[in-house]
């Protein structure tokens, strides 16, 4: 795996984690 695809993979992982965290906070606050 070259560095470009690895950094892209890390970026996607961070975006998924951030969206899950934001959605979790939103749902906890709403319900």
C-alpha positions as CSV (number, residue, x, y, z in Angstrom):
1,X,0.0,0.0,0.0
2,X,1.5,3.3,-1.0
3,X,1.4,6.4,1.1
4,X,-1.3,8.1,-1.0
5,X,-3.9,5.4,-0.7
6,X,-2.9,4.9,3.0
7,X,-3.5,8.6,3.7
8,X,-6.8,8.5,1.7
9,X,-7.9,5.4,3.8
10,X,-7.1,7.3,7.0
11,X,-9.0,10.3,5.8
12,X,-12.1,8.2,5.1
13,X,-11.8,6.5,8.5
14,X,-11.6,9.9,10.3
15,X,-14.6,11.2,8.3
16,X,-16.7,8.1,9.2
17,X,-15.7,8.4,12.9
18,X,-16.6,12.1,13.0
19,X,-20.0,11.5,11.3
20,X,-20.8,8.7,13.8
21,X,-19.7,10.8,16.7
22,X,-21.7,13.8,15.6
23,X,-24.8,11.6,14.8
24,X,-24.4,10.0,18.2
25,X,-24.3,13.3,20.0
26,X,-27.3,14.6,18.0
27,X,-29.4,11.5,18.8
28,X,-28.5,11.5,22.5
29,X,-29.4,15.2,22.6
30,X,-32.7,14.8,20.7
31,X,-34.0,11.6,22.4
